[in-house]
Amino acid sequence: MSQISNNLFKKEQSLAYKMLIPTILILVIIAIYPLGQVVYTSFTNRVFAGVEETEFVGLDNYTSLFSLTIKELPKDKYAFEVLPREPKRYKELTTFSIFNKQYIIGSVHPNFIEAIINTIIFTFFAVFLETLFGFIIALVVNSKFIGRGVMRAIMLLPWAVITVVSARIWEWILFPSRIGFLNMFLSKLGIGNGQISFLTDSGLQLPSLIMVDVWKTTPFMALLILAGLQLVPNELYEAARVDGAGRVKQFFSITLPLLKPSLAVALIFRTLASLRVFGLFQVLVGQQRYSMSSYNYYQLIGNRAMGLASAISVVIFIIIFIFAVMYMKTLGVEDE
Amino acid sequence: MQKLIKTLALSLLIISLFSLPLLAQDRKTVTIAVGGNSVDSAKDLANMYMEKNPDINVEIVETPSSSTERLDLYLQFFEAKSSKVDVYTIDVVWPGILADHLIDFNDYGAKKIVDKHFEAIIENNTLDGRLIALPWYTDGALLFYRTDLLNEYGYDGPPETWDQLEEMAATIQAGERSKGNQDFWGYLWQGNAYEGLTCDALEWVASHGGGQIVNSNKEITIYNDQAIKAIDRAASWVGKISPPAVTGLQEESSRHIWQNGNAAFIRNWPYIYSLGNSEDSVIKGKFDVAPLPGDEPGMSASTLGGWQLAVSKYSQNKEAAVDVAMFMASEEAQKYRAIEESYNPTIKSLYQDEEVLESSPFFEDLYGVFMNAVPRPSTVTAPNYNEVSTSFFQSVHSVLTGEQGAREALGNLQYEIQDITGFEIK
């Protein structure tokens, strides 16, 4: 008896494997092969659109990305006079001072380190604000009022516009003279002189980019949260009301806990997408300030350093992977 | 049996119906990648060509107007060995970067036409004896100035030195603003972090006697007192005689401000001449052109610009593509573009052509500017020019936005260029 069922089980198992072959093949072709190719290229000095011979360089691309050095900076000297130039040249990343002494941190690819910092700051603020505003909008749209359907459709408009197109629109809105809407508007209110350079002033670049991203992606957040809100059964609120719980109590005891799974999914979605941000940075600030992806693009296409760019891709992949695992662990997505 | 024959006949019919469009396609298609302000005239030229050669279909692919972005796109086509584009319009600084992917026009009998063109450009487009691109038009930057405003404020001619320009721009700007135009600025140029800034900044440096970044002996010369003076001078314009926005302006965005009558001076390429004189232009007939100023009179420098026509190695219709490129570079086509759009021909004889001079009188006076334009160090730093140029414009941009002084920026830049090219520092 057990012999027969065991045979049957084996048969079924081998059939299952056979049926999985197409799926596995497709996965190998569309996911694992390109990824493996990128990892392989990251160990070479391959040139993009080049005809030169490619050489194997080992971990050279990776070590140069993360090489850092700290040197003391005398008052009468410039950074480039202090930092080492052999075998690899270090460029200024940042300076700081302790005990009245200036120190300088040098990096072989300071733009890359800055790109990581830019991307993380951008992601943190953009996702935080999008969640906040998305929540508020979802709560409003979830209540019953006339024209709710129309409201929901209108709300989604910014998200429906292609990123590059909306970035171009914002480029005009942010134009650094009164040709631009925002400068016009602010100068009418008496703020600024109508000449604020939102996209070239280094202190305003990230806030401007975050603003554009919040404008664009809040609807998406609102939509996901709204879907979660509609899953909360009305009876719970009724029961709470009977037990004498107020609106605020209802929100924190019923809405928030029941919303956690959809909120977690929305947060993961947005964080991972924000870490990959490319279009906004590329269109609005180009070669002035990089995100991880736009720096990667510059190294690949602008500098044609395909080996280095592949190493950057792998690093981005690992960073995003770490974020994904962190989220899953802290929000307990696996258990749901 | 009969059923089988019926089925066979039916499938044959269906197959032949689907293959009809393929059979009908005996017209060869040649695709040209063009961008920015050249698109319209490329379309006109394509139509002119198709009228004469009805068996060839010429299509235009529009590419980004920023030259940096356009190069990015071309490299992607070449990496994929794509045959989608046959003829590429390439910047004067790209032959060294793209040569490996382009055909040699000498193999297609270009010998008999090269003598008509400017020697400097033919030389620029020849690598290891291979003529990889035909000159389409040449460019040299000019100073455009408002004749009416210069008259009104008592100046009898355009400035010859940067000091004069600064003084005139400040006076006119203050005057126009007191009349109520708060958006008026003295001097416009292209300060965005892109290839255009390399052109502008090279002019500042060269017109101060600061060299050309890298000299022809492969020595890095950019870190010198005159170059530092030039870049610091330009940084002092931002917010004073030039809008703070200038660090985000390119050719077209600066032209919009100029053509709306909101500037006294602008540095730009000759193409804006005919646009400024078009019917809907506020400044029609109110402006003229001069060479750019120098540190001292006569030290004017203009960056050599211009675009070339090249045929991809991966094209499937090389013969037809070469023929189209030859037509677009021909005397007839260049004359058309010179008259209709004030693009500078690369054919010497057209500078004596009466019809051309009638529509663009400045061609005659400024022939010297175009002949003696300063080339960017693209040949000497090939194939790393793009990286050198990016480092240069990023350094200059950081000075313009006030992040660092010119001395520090250029000091750093010389090592940066050494890192990229391996050249000695002079």
HADDOCK unambig.tbl for C-alpha pairs under 7 A between the chains (distance, minus, plus):
assign (segid A and resid 48 and name CA) (segid B and resid 79 and name CA) 6.49 0.50 0.50
assign (segid A and resid 49 and name CA) (segid B and resid 75 and name CA) 6.03 0.50 0.50
assign (segid A and resid 49 and name CA) (segid B and resid 78 and name CA) 5.84 0.50 0.50
assign (segid A and resid 49 and name CA) (segid B and resid 79 and name CA) 4.09 0.50 0.50
assign (segid A and resid 78 and name CA) (segid B and resid 408 and name CA) 6.51 0.50 0.50
assign (segid A and resid 80 and name CA) (segid B and resid 412 and name CA) 5.51 0.50 0.50
assign (segid A and resid 176 and name CA) (segid B and resid 245 and name CA) 4.98 0.50 0.50
assign (segid A and resid 177 and name CA) (segid B and resid 245 and name CA) 6.64 0.50 0.50
assign (segid A and resid 195 and name CA) (segid B and resid 244 and name CA) 6.56 0.50 0.50
assign (segid A and resid 195 and name CA) (segid B and resid 245 and name CA) 6.85 0.50 0.50
assign (segid A and resid 197 and name CA) (segid B and resid 244 and name CA) 6.74 0.50 0.50
assign (segid A and resid 197 and name CA) (segid B and resid 245 and name CA) 5.82 0.50 0.50
assign (segid A and resid 200 and name CA) (segid B and resid 247 and name CA) 6.68 0.50 0.50
assign (segid A and resid 200 and name CA) (segid B and resid 248 and name CA) 6.45 0.50 0.50
assign (segid A and resid 287 and name CA) (segid B and resid 193 and name CA) 6.28 0.50 0.50
assign (segid A and resid 288 and name CA) (segid B and resid 193 and name CA) 6.52 0.50 0.50
assign (segid A and resid 301 and name CA) (segid B and resid 72 and name CA) 5.54 0.50 0.50
assign (segid A and resid 301 and name CA) (segid B and resid 75 and name CA) 6.95 0.50 0.50
assign (segid A and resid 302 and name CA) (segid B and resid 72 and name CA) 6.28 0.50 0.50
assign (segid A and resid 303 and name CA) (segid B and resid 387 and name CA) 5.82 0.50 0.50
